[in-house]
Amino acid sequence: MEYALFLGCTAPIKARNYELSTRRIADTLGIGIVDLPEFECCGFPVKSAHYESFLLMAARNLIAAEEAGLNICVLCSACAGTLVEVNRYLAENKKTRRKVLSKLGKQDGQYGFANNIQVKHLTRVLHEDVGLEKIESMIKKRLSHISLAAHYGCHYLKPSKIYDNYEDPENPHSLDELIGVTGAESVDYLAKEHCCGAGVLAINEDIALSMAQKKLASVKESGADGIVVICPFCGAMYDENQKRIEAKFRAAYDLPVLYYPQLLGLALGIDQKLLGLNMNRVKVDSLLDKLA
Amino acid sequence: MSKILVVDDEQVMLDGCKAILTKTGYEVDTVLSTEEALRKTEVTKYDAIVTDLKLPGMTGMEFLEILKDREPEIDVIMITGYATVESAVEAMKLGAFDYLSKPFTPDELRGVVGRAIERRRLLREERSKATKNRVAFEYNMPVDLYYLPEHSWVRRITEGTVDIGIDDVFQKTIGVVTNINLPSRNTIIEQGNPCAEITGVAGRVYKFLAPVSGQIVEVNEGLKKERSLLNTDPYGKGWIARIRASNLKGELANLLSGDAMIQWWLRREIVERKTDRYVQISTLDPNFKHEIAQEPGGENIKVCFGCGICTATCPVREIDSAYNPRKIIRMVLLGMKERVLKSDFIWLCSTCYACAERCPQNVNFTNIINAIKNIAVKEGIIHPAFSAQVDLLAKHGRLYEVDEYDNWRREKLGLPTLWIGEGSAGKVFEASGLKNILPTGR
């Protein structure tokens, strides 16, 4: 089981705790990781405004993986959505594929995209490729006594068509199950499907922070001890911006935000320091105390 | 201080008007010809212009048309001599604010200029407020009446009998009514000539001009007891008098009604820059929806049946109603291309795809809004946040610049270092054509 690890733009700079914990759990679970130097931005930031650039940027990353003969494992949900969508689109649309390859100076016929390689979000790799059974067998410390709110975000499951309806985005379960396998309780809460707002942060901060606030308030109301995220943008909204949101809305949430590999790493018995828990903006001490 | 320009070919008239208006508190310029007036208006911004209708060379009417063409918002008050009531009414149809019949009293001049200045003040006040209050100076004119625009109305009661009253603009520009001098029964009145006097606060007197000629058969006694009816119900209980009209058919032709009134009203709204409240057919582009359908992701735009699930589902809409997917689709289907592309709201999508998942018609609004933004960018309409992101990507291949310090920190954590440099995004943008579209030509 070997993947080209697609870090995207945000994780390696703004969410090193996510990347660090991912690499640690991959080591423990026996997931092979290869870092391809050709990987750059996936193209998502330009999708909304220049589709052709979006296709070209995504395609050149996919080509790098195909040339290396590796499937891609993605940390960021927006990157995952982009690469999954373009991988499939170029496999199915011959005319566009020819045009894209020509613009990238590549020959048509050499690349099959989705016919040759798969792109998966890390969470899906864990849930589908590694599997709950294997993970459960490797758990060293059950994280009983803590309850967590799973935040799926948007692009991990939506639009569901590009993911072949892998999971119902209205009623998802993979992350809940992955939380459950660690021994922690995954709580249900009202705003479970809500978007974090990161997509509109650069355009309108007020809207973005208000969207994140709704989720934080809902999680707090559910009584969960913290939030589990699987995307560096969602992490930035709930962890990095939590203090700002508290000040703006005159509220106190104090909700630790864990990247799923950090949570799993704790259950796999990996040293806390190696999981980058000290890099989380909202202190996770309350969670760790409960686990002690 | 409000600035007034008075135009007349008689110096004595100019001196008189200047004395009255200066004493009232206005700054007044006077000129003897329309040619001179046009030169003056090029360098000075006036709040109102008072001009004689009959002037040598260019007529007052031609002068009005040139002025309105050049500065649609300017309020022009026409001064008419004998037997020119019809022309004066015609001038009001063309956009003159009001008119004064010679000879007029200082109070009449002050009254009509005061109304023009007040109207301008109300509009200015309205524009200075947040957009929420944009409709503060909305006209509210029943469609079944005949109007002397911005002044009075006529309602047909029986074959030869009509009621008359003041219209919306008159009501709004006189403020609170403190006194009304109504005509007596049986008085004969003439279209365009004063038939009642209304006093506002500060004692300013406004002449009410009869919109039709005839004999007064009844006056609204209720108004004497309750003057506020003029302000609160100008088209109903605030009527002024009932007239047995002497030349109704001929005189109603001088007034505006039905479609003509609506046209006048819309023209006025456009002049007052309230166009975003209306869909102007001339500005629509029926091909807009087809253009979107040609864009990747825009294919299903035409199958939307407006159920509104996208809007009900949208988390951005929940926070800010400026972003309303259903409304945007309606605007697109109507062909409101320019307004949609230039709006800020098209950039507010969070790309959560909730709308796409729930749409019963598989429209996929997230992709539609992307298609719209793609068209906007091609037309050079680019949000600065997007330009900034493209700039970063072109320079660094990522949304963040990576330097030696970042790599030092990563190494300390046991993470592999990241490449530092330009990356290939710049070349990609060159190949895709994006580089040429961006304003800086990146």
Contacts between the chains, C-beta under 8 A, distances in Angstrom:
chain1	res1	chain2	res2	distance
A	9	B	398	4.2
A	9	B	399	3.9
A	9	B	400	5.8
A	10	B	399	6.9
A	10	B	400	7.4
A	12	B	402	7.8
A	12	B	410	7.2
A	12	B	415	7.5
A	12	B	418	5.8
A	13	B	398	7.7
A	13	B	400	4.5
A	13	B	402	6.8
A	13	B	406	6.4
A	14	B	400	7.3
A	16	B	409	7.6
A	16	B	410	6.9
A	16	B	413	6.2
A	16	B	415	6.6
A	19	B	415	6.3
A	20	B	413	5.8
A	20	B	414	7.5
A	20	B	415	6.3
A	23	B	415	7.2
A	35	B	416	5.3
A	37	B	419	5.7
A	40	B	397	4.1
A	40	B	398	6.4
A	40	B	423	4.8
A	40	B	424	6.4
A	40	B	425	6.2
A	41	B	393	5.5
A	41	B	397	6.2
A	41	B	398	5.3
A	41	B	399	6.4
A	41	B	423	7.7
A	41	B	425	6.2
A	45	B	389	4.8
A	45	B	390	7.8
A	45	B	393	6.6
A	45	B	399	6.3
A	46	B	386	8.0
A	46	B	389	7.5
A	46	B	390	6.5
A	46	B	393	7.2
A	46	B	434	7.1
A	47	B	370	6.2
A	48	B	349	7.3
A	48	B	351	7.0
A	48	B	369	7.4
A	48	B	370	4.7
A	48	B	373	4.9
A	48	B	374	7.6
A	48	B	386	7.6
A	49	B	370	7.8
A	49	B	373	4.8
A	49	B	374	6.1
A	49	B	376	7.5
A	49	B	377	4.5
A	49	B	382	7.1
A	49	B	383	7.8
A	49	B	386	5.1
A	50	B	374	6.4
A	50	B	377	5.7
A	50	B	390	8.0
A	50	B	432	6.6
A	50	B	434	4.7
A	50	B	437	7.3
A	51	B	295	7.1
A	51	B	296	5.1
A	51	B	297	7.5
A	51	B	370	7.2
A	51	B	374	5.4
A	52	B	432	4.3
A	52	B	433	6.9
A	52	B	434	7.5
A	53	B	428	6.1
A	53	B	429	5.8
A	53	B	432	4.2
A	53	B	434	4.7
A	56	B	428	4.7
A	56	B	431	6.3
A	56	B	432	5.4
A	57	B	393	8.0
A	57	B	425	6.5
A	57	B	428	5.5
A	60	B	424	6.6
A	60	B	428	6.9
A	78	B	351	7.9
A	103	B	431	4.3
A	103	B	432	6.9
A	104	B	428	7.8
A	104	B	431	7.2
A	154	B	350	7.7
A	154	B	351	6.9
A	154	B	352	4.2
A	154	B	353	5.7
A	154	B	354	7.6
A	155	B	351	7.6
A	155	B	353	7.6
A	158	B	352	7.1
A	158	B	353	3.7
A	158	B	354	7.4
A	158	B	356	7.0
A	158	B	357	5.9
A	159	B	353	4.8
A	159	B	356	5.1
A	159	B	357	6.8
A	159	B	364	6.9
A	159	B	366	7.4
A	160	B	357	6.3
A	169	B	353	7.9
A	169	B	357	5.6
A	170	B	357	6.9
A	193	B	354	7.2
A	194	B	315	5.9
A	195	B	315	5.0
A	195	B	350	5.2
A	195	B	352	3.6
A	195	B	354	7.0
A	197	B	315	7.6
A	197	B	350	6.0
A	198	B	350	7.6
A	199	B	349	7.1
A	199	B	350	3.8
A	199	B	351	4.6
A	199	B	352	6.8
A	200	B	316	6.3
A	200	B	348	5.8
A	200	B	349	7.1
A	200	B	350	4.4
A	202	B	385	4.2
A	202	B	388	7.8
A	202	B	389	7.1
A	203	B	347	4.9
A	203	B	348	6.2
A	203	B	383	6.5
A	203	B	385	5.3
A	204	B	320	7.4
A	204	B	348	6.0
A	206	B	319	7.9
A	206	B	320	7.8
A	207	B	316	5.9
A	207	B	319	5.0
A	207	B	320	5.3
A	207	B	323	8.0
A	207	B	348	6.6
A	207	B	350	7.9
A	208	B	350	7.6
A	210	B	319	4.5
A	211	B	315	5.6
A	211	B	316	7.2
A	211	B	319	6.1
A	211	B	350	6.9
A	214	B	315	7.7
A	214	B	318	7.9
A	276	B	413	7.2
